[in-house]
Amino acid sequence: MAEFIVTIFAADNIINPQNPGFLPAEDRTFASDLRTGEQITWVGGGESAQITIIDNQDTVFSEAQSNQTLQSGLTFNGTSYNAGQVVTPSYNIVFNGSDGETYFMTSYVFSGNTDNQVPDAVLWLNGVPPNGTILTVASESNPTGSNAPEYANIVTCFCKGTYIQTPSGPTLVEGLKKGDLVCTQDGNSARIHHVYRREISSVELKKNPKLKPVKISAGSLGLGLPTHDLWVSRQHRMLISSSIAFHMFGVNDVLIPAIKLTQLPGIDIDTHITKVEYFHVLLADHEIIFAEGAPTESLYLGEETLKSMTPDGQKEITTIFPELADPLSTFISTHYIPTGTLQKKLIKRHAKYKKPLIESTNIILRP
């Protein structure tokens, strides 16, 4: 059984001047009723949910398939849906954001393929726009065949075999459990609240190559870090500590996804790996921990992550962290996370001047 996790967002996250209160509808040309150049605004703060779709056919979310179903029931936007409910997309839209980024949105419908329908939700394929972003339609496509989007299922996680620094010494990530302590950048330790794991088979990797990890070779970050080769998922953020970061952002330390680092020597997508098991570690706060000696992030429960959880997921998290039941309380990133455009500029400057990503000895873990 193939399971894919996606986050869906209701219409109250968007201002749609063409049809206030509703998401763009599908017209009869396999596109939305928006036209190139028209705009909507992403305001965020509305209803969302994280759901699991069962799809035994492939790794794409296609309008032409009827075998895409909900793993479990849920209530969304006032309507209840049972496990086994067929779900499909109806259009893809590429937006140019007012922040200079490009965003890819796919509609989501709690039903099979029908014409001229108003979607129940939307999902984002490359991250959620910042609240207040004005989105201008650049192009559209029909979510079938090569245009069917891949499931958004890449999470921030470590690969099996990675050593995480603990007060008692390096420990394999697969050996960590709830209640264990891990070392943090501030010189203290933090208690693990949960360790999530998922194995990706060779068949799934072949169908969805984007699930293959990034290999960070020993010493490629600078100052001998990581101490051994390190494999992480593509969106897992590594801590960069450099004078270039300071000149660009006014702070030495920033967090950058591993996939952005592949423009530099010694850091590549591991295309030879045949299967992988991912782990990600949840602490009480977003922290910098140490994987093979290199500073990297723990699981980040940002505002959008919390809002995207199912009711059961929210209940579990708010039971562990009662303060998160307050809608004004959210996890705060331990370090600045630049936008995608600025991330590219930072890495380009490191490549141009051949500067290491880690220059400061202050972030190296001491015995």
C-alpha positions as CSV (number, residue, x, y, z in Angstrom):
1,M,0.0,0.0,0.0
2,A,1.5,3.3,-1.1
3,E,0.7,6.2,1.2
4,F,1.4,9.9,0.5
5,I,1.1,12.8,2.9
6,V,-0.1,16.2,1.5
7,T,-1.3,19.4,3.1
8,I,-4.5,21.0,1.8
9,F,-5.8,24.5,2.4
10,A,-9.4,25.8,2.3
11,A,-10.7,28.9,0.5
12,D,-10.4,31.1,3.6
13,N,-6.7,31.3,3.0
14,I,-7.1,33.2,-0.2
15,I,-8.6,36.5,-1.4
16,N,-10.0,35.8,-4.8
17,P,-11.4,39.1,-6.3
18,Q,-12.9,37.2,-9.3
19,N,-15.1,35.1,-7.0
20,P,-14.9,36.3,-3.3
21,G,-15.1,33.5,-0.7
22,F,-14.3,30.7,-3.2
23,L,-11.3,29.1,-4.8
24,P,-10.9,29.5,-8.5
25,A,-13.3,27.1,-10.3
26,E,-12.4,24.7,-13.0
27,D,-13.7,25.8,-16.4
28,R,-14.3,23.4,-19.2
29,T,-10.8,23.7,-20.7
30,F,-9.1,21.7,-17.9
31,A,-7.9,25.0,-16.3
32,S,-9.2,27.4,-13.7
33,D,-11.4,30.4,-14.4
34,L,-8.5,32.7,-13.7
35,R,-6.7,34.1,-16.7
36,T,-3.0,34.9,-17.2
37,G,-2.1,38.1,-15.4
38,E,-5.0,37.9,-13.0
39,Q,-4.2,38.0,-9.3
40,I,-5.2,36.4,-6.0
41,T,-3.7,37.1,-2.5
42,W,-2.5,34.4,-0.1
43,V,-3.5,35.6,3.3
44,G,-3.0,32.3,5.2
45,G,-4.4,31.7,8.7
46,G,-7.4,29.8,7.4
47,E,-8.4,26.1,7.6
48,S,-6.0,23.4,6.5
49,A,-5.3,19.8,7.2
50,Q,-2.6,17.2,6.7
51,I,-4.1,14.1,5.0
52,T,-2.8,10.7,3.8
53,I,-3.7,9.6,0.3
54,I,-3.5,5.9,-0.7
55,D,-2.4,5.5,-4.3
56,N,-1.2,2.0,-5.4
57,Q,-0.8,3.0,-9.1
58,D,2.0,5.6,-9.1
59,T,3.5,8.5,-7.3
60,V,1.6,11.3,-9.0
61,F,-1.7,13.1,-8.1
62,S,-3.7,12.8,-11.4
63,E,-7.1,14.0,-12.5
64,A,-7.4,10.9,-14.7
65,Q,-7.2,8.4,-11.9
66,S,-10.0,7.1,-9.5
67,N,-7.8,5.0,-7.3
68,Q,-6.6,7.9,-5.1
69,T,-8.4,7.6,-1.8
70,L,-8.3,9.0,1.7
71,Q,-6.6,6.7,4.2
72,S,-8.9,7.9,7.0
73,G,-12.0,10.0,7.4
74,L,-11.9,13.7,8.4
75,T,-14.1,16.8,8.6
76,F,-12.9,19.6,6.5
77,N,-14.5,23.0,5.9
78,G,-17.7,21.8,7.6
79,T,-18.1,18.6,5.6
80,S,-17.3,15.1,6.7
81,Y,-15.5,12.6,4.4
82,N,-15.1,8.9,5.0
83,A,-12.0,6.7,4.6
84,G,-11.9,5.5,1.0
85,Q,-13.2,8.8,-0.4
86,V,-11.8,9.3,-3.9
87,V,-9.8,12.5,-4.3
88,T,-8.5,14.2,-7.5
89,P,-7.0,17.5,-8.7
90,S,-8.6,19.6,-11.4
91,Y,-6.0,22.1,-12.5
92,N,-2.4,23.3,-11.9
93,I,-1.5,27.0,-11.7
94,V,2.0,28.6,-11.8
95,F,2.1,31.9,-10.0
96,N,4.7,34.7,-9.9
97,G,4.7,35.9,-6.3
98,S,5.1,39.5,-5.2
99,D,8.1,38.3,-3.2
100,G,9.9,37.4,-6.4
101,E,9.4,33.6,-5.9
102,T,7.5,31.2,-8.2
103,Y,4.7,29.1,-6.6
104,F,3.0,26.0,-7.9
105,M,-0.6,25.4,-6.8
106,T,-2.8,22.4,-7.6
107,S,-6.5,22.2,-6.8
108,Y,-8.0,19.4,-4.7
109,V,-11.4,17.9,-4.9
110,F,-13.1,15.3,-2.6
111,S,-14.6,13.5,-5.6
112,G,-13.8,11.9,-8.9
113,N,-13.2,13.8,-12.1
114,T,-16.1,16.1,-13.1
115,D,-16.2,19.2,-15.2
116,N,-16.7,22.8,-14.1
117,Q,-16.3,22.2,-10.3
118,V,-15.2,24.5,-7.5
119,P,-12.3,22.7,-5.7
120,D,-12.6,21.9,-2.0
121,A,-9.0,22.9,-1.3
122,V,-5.6,23.6,-2.8
123,L,-2.1,22.3,-2.2
124,W,1.3,23.8,-2.8
125,L,4.0,21.9,-4.5
126,N,7.1,23.9,-3.5
127,G,6.2,25.5,-0.2
128,V,3.4,27.8,1.0
129,P,3.7,31.5,0.1
130,P,4.3,34.0,2.9
131,N,1.1,35.5,4.2
132,G,0.2,38.6,2.3
133,T,1.8,37.4,-1.0
134,I,0.1,38.7,-4.1
135,L,0.1,35.9,-6.7
136,T,-0.1,36.6,-10.4
137,V,-1.1,33.8,-12.8
138,A,1.8,32.9,-15.1
139,S,0.5,29.7,-16.7
140,E,-1.9,26.7,-16.2
141,S,-2.0,23.0,-17.1
142,N,-4.2,20.0,-16.8
143,P,-2.9,17.6,-14.0
144,T,-2.7,14.5,-16.0
145,G,0.2,12.6,-17.7
146,S,3.5,14.5,-17.3
147,N,1.7,17.5,-15.8
148,A,0.3,15.4,-12.9
149,P,2.1,16.7,-9.7
150,E,4.2,14.4,-7.6
151,Y,3.0,13.9,-4.0
152,A,4.5,16.5,-1.6
153,N,6.1,14.0,0.7
154,I,9.6,15.2,1.3
155,V,10.2,16.0,5.0
156,T,13.1,17.2,7.0
157,C,14.8,14.0,8.1
158,F,18.0,12.0,8.6
159,C,18.9,8.8,6.9
160,K,19.4,5.5,8.8
161,G,23.0,5.1,9.9
162,T,23.4,8.8,10.9
163,Y,25.1,9.4,14.2
164,I,23.5,12.1,16.4
165,Q,25.4,13.6,19.2
166,T,24.0,12.9,22.7
167,P,25.4,13.6,26.2
168,S,26.6,10.0,26.3
169,G,28.3,10.2,22.9
170,P,27.3,9.7,19.2
171,T,24.2,7.5,18.8
172,L,22.6,6.1,15.7
173,V,19.4,8.0,14.8
174,E,17.6,4.7,14.6
175,G,18.5,4.0,18.2
176,L,17.1,7.2,19.5
177,K,13.7,7.1,21.3
178,K,11.3,9.3,23.2
179,G,12.9,10.7,26.3
180,D,16.5,10.5,25.1
181,L,18.6,13.6,25.3
182,V,20.5,15.1,22.3
183,C,23.1,17.9,22.4
184,T,22.2,21.3,21.1
185,Q,24.1,24.3,19.8
186,D,23.8,26.3,23.0
187,G,25.8,23.8,24.9
188,N,22.9,22.2,26.6
189,S,20.8,19.2,25.8
190,A,17.1,18.7,24.8
191,R,14.8,15.8,25.4
192,I,13.3,14.0,22.4
193,H,9.5,14.0,22.3
194,H,9.1,11.8,19.3
195,V,11.1,10.1,16.5
196,Y,9.4,9.6,13.2
197,R,10.6,7.0,10.6
198,R,9.6,6.0,7.1
199,E,11.3,3.5,4.8
200,I,11.4,4.3,1.0
201,S,11.6,1.2,-1.1
202,S,13.6,0.8,-4.3
203,V,10.4,0.7,-6.3
204,E,9.2,4.0,-4.8
205,L,12.6,5.6,-5.3
206,K,12.5,4.6,-9.0
207,K,9.0,6.1,-9.4
208,N,9.9,9.2,-7.4
209,P,13.6,10.1,-7.7
210,K,13.1,13.3,-5.7
211,L,12.9,11.1,-2.6
212,K,16.6,10.3,-3.0
213,P,18.8,11.9,-0.3
214,V,21.5,14.5,-0.5
215,K,25.0,13.2,0.3
216,I,27.1,15.7,2.2
217,S,30.7,14.3,1.9
218,A,33.0,14.4,5.0
219,G,34.6,17.8,5.3
220,S,32.6,19.5,2.5
221,L,31.0,22.1,4.8
222,G,34.3,23.4,6.2
223,L,36.3,22.9,9.4
224,G,36.3,19.1,8.8
225,L,32.5,18.9,9.0
226,P,30.7,16.6,8.7
227,T,33.2,14.2,10.3
228,H,31.8,11.4,8.1
229,D,29.6,11.3,5.0
230,L,26.1,12.5,5.9
231,W,22.9,11.7,4.1
232,V,19.7,13.8,4.6
233,S,16.5,14.4,2.8
234,R,16.5,17.2,0.3
235,Q,14.6,19.8,2.3
236,H,16.5,19.1,5.6
237,R,18.1,22.4,6.5
238,M,21.8,22.6,7.5
239,L,23.3,25.5,9.5
240,I,25.5,27.8,7.6
241,S,27.9,30.0,9.6
242,S,29.9,32.3,7.5
243,S,31.1,35.9,6.9
244,I,29.2,35.9,3.6
245,A,26.0,35.1,5.5
246,F,26.8,38.0,7.8
247,H,27.3,40.5,5.0
248,M,24.0,39.4,3.3
249,F,21.8,39.0,6.3
250,G,23.4,40.7,9.3
251,V,23.8,37.4,11.1
252,N,26.4,34.7,10.8
253,D,24.1,31.7,11.2
254,V,21.3,30.8,8.7
255,L,19.5,27.6,7.8
256,I,19.6,26.4,4.2
257,P,17.9,23.2,2.7
258,A,20.4,20.6,1.7
259,I,19.2,20.5,-1.9
260,K,20.4,24.1,-2.3
261,L,23.9,23.1,-1.3
262,T,24.4,20.7,-4.2
263,Q,25.9,23.6,-6.3
264,L,29.0,23.2,-4.2
265,P,31.8,20.6,-4.3
266,G,31.3,17.5,-2.3
267,I,27.5,17.8,-1.9
268,D,25.3,15.9,-4.4
269,I,22.1,14.0,-4.8
270,D,22.9,10.4,-4.2
271,T,21.6,8.9,-7.5
272,H,23.1,5.4,-6.7
273,I,21.2,4.7,-3.5
274,T,18.6,1.9,-4.0
275,K,16.5,2.3,-0.8
276,V,16.5,4.7,2.2
277,E,15.0,4.9,5.6
278,Y,14.3,8.5,6.9
279,F,14.1,9.6,10.5
280,H,13.1,13.0,11.9
281,V,13.4,14.1,15.5
282,L,10.9,16.3,17.3
283,L,12.1,18.3,20.3
284,A,10.2,20.8,22.5
285,D,11.6,23.6,20.4
286,H,13.3,24.1,17.1
287,E,16.9,23.4,17.9
288,I,20.3,23.0,16.2
289,I,21.6,19.5,16.9
290,F,24.6,17.6,15.5
291,A,24.6,14.9,12.8
292,E,28.1,13.4,12.1
293,G,29.3,16.5,14.0
294,A,27.6,19.0,11.6
295,P,25.1,21.5,12.9
296,T,21.6,20.9,11.5
297,E,18.0,21.3,12.5
298,S,15.6,19.2,14.5
299,L,12.0,18.9,13.2
300,Y,10.6,22.4,12.7
301,L,6.9,22.8,13.8
302,G,6.3,26.2,12.2
303,E,2.9,27.9,12.2
304,E,1.9,26.4,8.8
305,T,3.0,22.9,10.0
306,L,0.8,23.0,13.1
307,K,-2.2,24.3,11.1
308,S,-1.7,21.5,8.6
309,M,-2.0,18.6,11.1
310,T,-5.1,16.5,11.4
311,P,-7.3,16.9,14.5
312,D,-5.7,13.8,16.0
313,G,-2.2,15.1,15.2
314,Q,-3.0,18.4,16.7
315,K,-4.3,16.8,19.8
316,E,-1.1,14.7,20.2
317,I,1.1,17.7,19.8
318,T,-0.9,20.0,22.0
319,T,-1.0,17.3,24.7
320,I,2.8,17.2,24.6
321,F,3.1,21.0,24.3
322,P,0.0,22.6,26.0
323,E,1.2,26.1,25.1
324,L,0.6,25.3,21.4
325,A,-3.2,25.2,22.1
326,D,-3.0,29.0,22.1
327,P,-3.3,30.1,18.5
328,L,-0.9,32.9,19.1
329,S,1.8,30.5,20.2
330,T,3.9,28.9,17.5
331,F,7.3,27.4,17.2
332,I,10.0,29.9,16.3
333,S,12.8,29.0,14.0
334,T,16.1,28.9,15.9
335,H,17.8,30.7,13.1
336,Y,17.0,32.9,10.2
337,I,15.7,31.0,7.1
338,P,16.3,33.1,3.9
339,T,13.8,33.0,1.0
340,G,14.6,30.7,-2.0
341,T,16.1,33.6,-4.0
342,L,18.4,34.7,-1.2
343,Q,19.4,31.1,-0.6
344,K,20.6,30.8,-4.2
345,K,22.5,34.1,-3.9
346,L,24.2,32.9,-0.8
347,I,25.4,29.6,-2.3
348,K,26.4,31.4,-5.5
349,R,28.7,33.7,-3.5
350,H,30.2,30.8,-1.6
351,A,31.0,29.1,-4.8
352,K,32.4,32.2,-6.4
353,Y,34.7,33.1,-3.5
354,K,35.4,29.5,-2.6
355,K,34.5,30.1,1.0
356,P,33.5,27.2,3.4
357,L,29.9,27.1,4.6
358,I,31.1,26.8,8.2
359,E,33.8,29.3,9.2
360,S,33.0,29.8,12.9
361,T,34.5,27.4,15.4
362,N,31.8,28.6,17.9
363,I,29.3,26.2,16.4
364,I,31.5,23.1,16.6
365,L,30.4,20.7,19.3
366,R,33.0,20.3,22.0
367,P,33.5,17.0,23.8
